[in-house]
Amino acid sequence: MTRQSRQGSIIEGPRSVGAPNPAVVNAAMAEELEAETRIGPDGIVRSATPDTPSIPLVKDIVPTYRLDGHVTIVTGGSGGLAHTLSQALVAQGSQVALVDLAVEKLARVERELREFIKVNKLTPVNISTWECDISDPQEVEELINSIPRDHDGLIPDKLVHTAGYCQNVAAHEYNSRKAEHLVKVNLMGSLYICQAMTRQLIERSKRRRSIATLQGSIGEAVPQFPNASFVLIGSMSGLIVNTPQPQVAYNMAKAGVIHMVKSLACEWARYGIRVNAISPGYIATPLTKQVIGASPEGLALQEQWTSRIPMERMAEPKEFVGAMLYLLSRSASSYTTGENLVVDGGYTNF
C-alpha cells in the first residue's frame, strides 16, 4: 500500500526516495526463500538448516533441585508439614532457618533434622532456630536482619512460609479480636515476611551505575535476584468454602494470600524475585491424625472430608515436597511466578 498527497506525489511506500524497485525486491525474496527451503520425499517443506540441531548438555535441559549455597527460611517450622519440607530442603543442600513461636518444639525439630542428616549420610548444613511472632512487623524485620549472622553472612533468598492457623467458629458468633488476629497472622504475616526479605535483598545488593537512555544522564541498574523464590502456603480454603466446619476468617485470609502472591509476583518480577503459592487440601499431619482419632466426631469429620475428595484420602506431608522444590528451583521454574499450585487430591474440581 502507498499513500499519496493531494498533489499526487508519493510520500511513503516502496517507491519513495531511496527505496528499491518492488519488482526487484520480490524477485530477490523469492530466490532467497527457494534457497532456504527444500521439499522432502514426503512432500513436507523443510528448512535448509539441518534437521538435527546441536546436541545440548543434559544440565541445560533437565532441571536440578539442588539448593547448595542458599538459605531457606521456613516459618511455622515446628509444624508437621514444615518438618517434612525442611527434611527435603537439607537433603537438597539448603541451609535452613526455622522460625516459630513454639521454641521447645522448634528445638526438637532441629535435633531431628540433624539426626536425619546423620542417618542418611548427607552433607551437614547450617540449621538455625528463631522465635518470632510473624504478625509483628518489627519482630519480622529484626528476624530477617539477624539471620545472615548465623549463616556465614548469606542473605536468605528462599522462603517456605507455612506459618498460620485455623479456627472453626460460626461467623455470627466470631469474636472480632480473634478474627482480626487470625487474619493478621495468616495474611499480614505473609506480607511482612516477604517485604522484609525483599528489602534486605535490595538494600544489601551491590548497586552499579548503568548507561541511561538519555544522553548525558546517569541511570542506576535495577538489582536482580534470579535465585530468589518465595513459596507461600495458601489453602484450597482460599478457593472454596469448606464443609461442614465454619471458618470464615481463615477462608478470607487464605484467599487474600493467593491474590497477594499474584500482586507481589507482578511488582517484583523486575527484580527477578519469584513469588508463588501452594494450596494444599486436607493434610494428615501427626497433629491432625491425633485430633481426628480422638473422638467419634473427629472420625465422622474425616469421613465427610474424604467423601468429597476424588482420590478418597487425605494427603501425606511428603506429597508437597515436589511442588515446593519445583517452585524453589531456578532451573525448574524460572518462568513460573504468581502461580497458585493446588495440591488437593482433586477436591476443588467439584
ABEGO torsion letter per residue (X at the ends): XBBBBAAGBBABEAABBGBBBAAAAAAAAAAAAAAABBBBAAGBBBBABBABBBBBBAAAABBBABABGBBBBBBGAABAAAAAAAAAAAAAGBBBBBBBABAAAAAAAAAAAAAAAAAAGBBBBBBBBBBBBAABAAAAAAAAAAAAAAAGGBBBABBBBABEBBBBBBAAABBAAAAAAAAAAAAAAAAAAAAAAAAAAAAABBBBBBBBABBGBBBBBBBBBAABBBBBBBBAAAABBBOABBBAAAAAAAAAAAAAAAAAAAAAAAAGBBBBBBBBBBBBBAAAAAAAAABAAAAAAAAAAAAABAAGBBBBAAAAAAAAAAAABAAAAAABBGBBBBBAGGAAAX
